Amino acid sequence: MIKTPDWYKETPCKGRDRLFFSSDKVDRTTAKKICANECQHVDDCLMMAVSNELIIGVWGGKTGPEIERMVNAA
């Protein structure tokens, strides 16, 4: 189980699971734009996702498959 980081309470994705965990390409693109344009914790989020191998959803502006490639490249 991953502990929710303190910075999460200040993120624009909080409460938007339907968008950030959607299988719809348009939703994923929208989620990535929110990360890039609205989130001050995008780098922290991506680091958390890679280090914990979170490959489902959008984390730190990357989709699960993009994160999985980063994990496998490390």
Z-matrix of the N, CA and C atoms (Angstrom, degrees):
N
C 1 1.451
C 2 1.528 1 108.65
N 3 1.314 2 115.57 1 133.85
C 4 1.463 3 121.82 2 -179.49
C 5 1.525 4 108.31 3 -96.28
N 6 1.319 5 115.87 4 129.65
C 7 1.464 6 121.12 5 177.13
C 8 1.529 7 108.52 6 -73.14
N 9 1.317 8 116.41 7 133.63
C 10 1.458 9 120.81 8 177.72
C 11 1.523 10 109.05 9 -67.70
N 12 1.325 11 117.44 10 122.95
C 13 1.467 12 119.96 11 -179.23
C 14 1.535 13 111.52 12 -67.70
N 15 1.311 14 115.50 13 151.93
C 16 1.466 15 120.88 14 179.92
C 17 1.525 16 112.12 15 -59.29
N 18 1.326 17 117.06 16 -35.32
C 19 1.457 18 119.72 17 -177.02
C 20 1.531 19 113.05 18 -67.79
N 21 1.338 20 117.78 19 -17.44
C 22 1.468 21 120.75 20 -177.09
C 23 1.527 22 112.34 21 -59.75
N 24 1.334 23 117.11 22 -33.44
C 25 1.467 24 119.25 23 -177.02
C 26 1.530 25 112.82 24 -63.89
N 27 1.323 26 116.69 25 -14.50
C 28 1.470 27 121.42 26 -178.63
C 29 1.532 28 112.98 27 -105.14
N 30 1.311 29 118.09 28 13.39
C 31 1.468 30 120.36 29 -174.35
C 32 1.528 31 112.70 30 -97.15
N 33 1.335 32 117.31 31 149.49
C 34 1.458 33 120.84 32 179.41
C 35 1.530 34 113.40 33 -73.52
N 36 1.322 35 117.97 34 -9.45
C 37 1.466 36 120.34 35 179.68
C 38 1.533 37 112.42 36 -87.69
N 39 1.306 38 117.04 37 -15.95
C 40 1.465 39 121.01 38 -177.50
C 41 1.525 40 110.27 39 -56.13
N 42 1.321 41 115.96 40 126.37
C 43 1.456 42 121.48 41 179.99
C 44 1.519 43 114.40 42 81.81
N 45 1.330 44 116.99 43 8.16
C 46 1.466 45 120.31 44 -177.45
C 47 1.531 46 110.70 45 -118.75
N 48 1.310 47 116.61 46 38.02
C 49 1.465 48 121.61 47 -178.00
C 50 1.521 49 112.54 48 -54.45
N 51 1.313 50 116.77 49 -38.42
C 52 1.466 51 120.61 50 -178.08
C 53 1.529 52 111.22 51 -58.67
N 54 1.309 53 116.84 52 -35.40
C 55 1.463 54 121.42 53 179.24
C 56 1.528 55 111.12 54 -80.22
N 57 1.321 56 117.26 55 -45.63
C 58 1.460 57 121.72 56 -173.81
C 59 1.526 58 113.84 57 -78.52
N 60 1.334 59 117.48 58 -12.74
C 61 1.454 60 120.78 59 177.92
C 62 1.528 61 111.64 60 -121.47
N 63 1.307 62 116.33 61 23.58
C 64 1.459 63 122.55 62 179.78
C 65 1.530 64 110.66 63 -79.02
N 66 1.319 65 115.67 64 150.91
C 67 1.465 66 120.04 65 173.96
C 68 1.533 67 111.13 66 -91.34
N 69 1.321 68 116.54 67 -3.82
C 70 1.458 69 121.82 68 -179.78
C 71 1.533 70 110.90 69 -78.82
N 72 1.315 71 116.23 70 129.28
C 73 1.463 72 121.62 71 -177.16
C 74 1.533 73 112.03 72 -60.19
N 75 1.317 74 117.77 73 -39.95
C 76 1.464 75 121.32 74 179.55
C 77 1.529 76 109.95 75 -62.99
N 78 1.337 77 117.06 76 -43.05
C 79 1.469 78 120.52 77 177.89
C 80 1.531 79 110.97 78 -62.17
N 81 1.318 80 116.86 79 -43.71
C 82 1.473 81 119.98 80 -180.00
C 83 1.531 82 110.67 81 -62.91
N 84 1.314 83 116.35 82 -41.04
C 85 1.463 84 120.46 83 178.24
C 86 1.523 85 110.52 84 -63.78
N 87 1.315 86 117.19 85 -42.21
C 88 1.463 87 121.54 86 177.26
C 89 1.525 88 110.53 87 -62.67
N 90 1.323 89 117.17 88 -43.96
C 91 1.466 90 121.54 89 179.05
C 92 1.528 91 110.66 90 -60.70
N 93 1.319 92 116.64 91 -43.79
C 94 1.467 93 120.45 92 179.36
C 95 1.532 94 111.10 93 -62.51
N 96 1.324 95 117.35 94 -37.85
C 97 1.467 96 121.12 95 178.29
C 98 1.523 97 110.62 96 -66.79
N 99 1.319 98 116.96 97 -38.35
C 100 1.469 99 120.34 98 177.37
C 101 1.525 100 109.24 99 -62.05
N 102 1.323 101 116.60 100 -44.79
C 103 1.468 102 120.19 101 177.85
C 104 1.527 103 110.35 102 -57.63
N 105 1.311 104 116.07 103 -50.10
C 106 1.465 105 121.19 104 -174.30
C 107 1.527 106 112.96 105 -68.09
N 108 1.324 107 117.11 106 -35.79
C 109 1.467 108 120.20 107 -171.46
C 110 1.525 109 115.17 108 -102.75
N 111 1.326 110 117.38 109 -19.76
C 112 1.462 111 118.91 110 -171.83
C 113 1.526 112 114.76 111 -123.28
N 114 1.315 113 118.24 112 -12.98
C 115 1.465 114 119.36 113 -170.90
C 116 1.530 115 111.99 114 -104.97
N 117 1.304 116 115.44 115 125.00
C 118 1.464 117 120.00 116 177.55
C 119 1.528 118 111.82 117 -84.64
N 120 1.328 119 117.46 118 -4.73
C 121 1.466 120 121.26 119 -178.36
C 122 1.528 121 112.51 120 -113.17
N 123 1.314 122 117.01 121 20.33
C 124 1.459 123 121.52 122 -174.99
C 125 1.534 124 111.65 123 -57.68
N 126 1.314 125 118.21 124 -41.34
C 127 1.465 126 120.53 125 -179.72
C 128 1.529 127 111.82 126 -68.87
N 129 1.338 128 116.43 127 -41.99
C 130 1.471 129 120.41 128 176.99
C 131 1.525 130 110.61 129 -60.79
N 132 1.311 131 115.49 130 -41.93
C 133 1.465 132 121.55 131 -178.97
C 134 1.529 133 110.82 132 -63.83
N 135 1.318 134 116.18 133 -45.49
C 136 1.463 135 119.52 134 -179.93
C 137 1.524 136 110.88 135 -64.27
N 138 1.327 137 117.06 136 -42.48
C 139 1.467 138 120.10 137 178.10
C 140 1.526 139 110.93 138 -60.67
N 141 1.338 140 117.09 139 -41.75
C 142 1.455 141 121.44 140 178.45
C 143 1.529 142 110.34 141 -62.91
N 144 1.326 143 116.55 142 -43.71
C 145 1.457 144 120.71 143 -178.49
C 146 1.521 145 111.71 144 -64.01
N 147 1.315 146 117.08 145 -43.72
C 148 1.465 147 120.66 146 -179.80
C 149 1.524 148 110.46 147 -67.12
N 150 1.319 149 117.14 148 -46.10
C 151 1.467 150 119.74 149 -176.58
C 152 1.522 151 112.62 150 -68.16
N 153 1.337 152 117.19 151 -24.55
C 154 1.466 153 120.79 152 178.96
C 155 1.528 154 112.79 153 -106.08
N 156 1.336 155 115.85 154 6.58
C 157 1.466 156 122.68 155 179.14
C 158 1.528 157 112.65 156 52.69
N 159 1.322 158 115.40 157 48.97
C 160 1.464 159 121.79 158 177.67
C 161 1.522 160 107.82 159 -83.82
N 162 1.314 161 115.86 160 97.10
C 163 1.466 162 120.30 161 -172.44
C 164 1.531 163 113.07 162 -107.76
N 165 1.304 164 116.73 163 14.88
C 166 1.465 165 121.20 164 174.86
C 167 1.515 166 107.41 165 -120.69
N 168 1.314 167 116.45 166 127.30
C 169 1.452 168 121.13 167 179.34
C 170 1.519 169 112.11 168 99.64
N 171 1.320 170 114.58 169 -175.33
C 172 1.461 171 121.96 170 176.63
C 173 1.519 172 107.17 171 -107.95
N 174 1.323 173 115.85 172 125.34
C 175 1.465 174 123.15 173 -179.07
C 176 1.522 175 108.09 174 -134.46
N 177 1.299 176 117.47 175 127.68
C 178 1.458 177 120.30 176 176.77
C 179 1.512 178 113.74 177 57.45
N 180 1.316 179 116.44 178 31.70
C 181 1.459 180 120.43 179 178.20
C 182 1.519 181 115.11 180 80.40
N 183 1.319 182 116.91 181 10.19
C 184 1.473 183 121.34 182 179.53
C 185 1.524 184 109.51 183 -124.09
N 186 1.328 185 115.58 184 146.13
C 187 1.456 186 120.51 185 175.94
C 188 1.526 187 110.18 186 -81.48
N 189 1.319 188 115.57 187 165.92
C 190 1.462 189 120.63 188 178.53
C 191 1.522 190 113.19 189 -52.03
N 192 1.341 191 119.42 190 -49.59
C 193 1.463 192 119.89 191 178.57
C 194 1.534 193 113.23 192 -60.74
N 195 1.327 194 117.01 193 -36.82
C 196 1.469 195 119.89 194 177.51
C 197 1.533 196 110.46 195 -65.47
N 198 1.325 197 116.18 196 -41.00
C 199 1.465 198 120.02 197 177.93
C 200 1.518 199 110.52 198 -66.51
N 201 1.321 200 116.42 199 -40.90
C 202 1.470 201 119.70 200 179.07
C 203 1.529 202 111.02 201 -60.09
N 204 1.331 203 117.28 202 -40.15
C 205 1.469 204 120.29 203 176.65
C 206 1.528 205 110.83 204 -63.26
N 207 1.323 206 116.89 205 -38.40
C 208 1.467 207 120.25 206 178.41
C 209 1.527 208 110.37 207 -65.71
N 210 1.325 209 117.02 208 -42.06
C 211 1.466 210 121.51 209 178.65
C 212 1.521 211 110.43 210 -61.79
N 213 1.324 212 115.54 211 -45.95
C 214 1.467 213 120.32 212 -178.23
C 215 1.527 214 112.87 213 -68.30
N 216 1.333 215 117.01 214 -26.39
C 217 1.459 216 121.17 215 -179.67
C 218 1.529 217 112.07 216 -79.42
N 219 1.316 218 115.99 217 -19.18
C 220 1.482 219 119.82 218 -177.39
C 221 1.513 220 112.15 219 -75.45
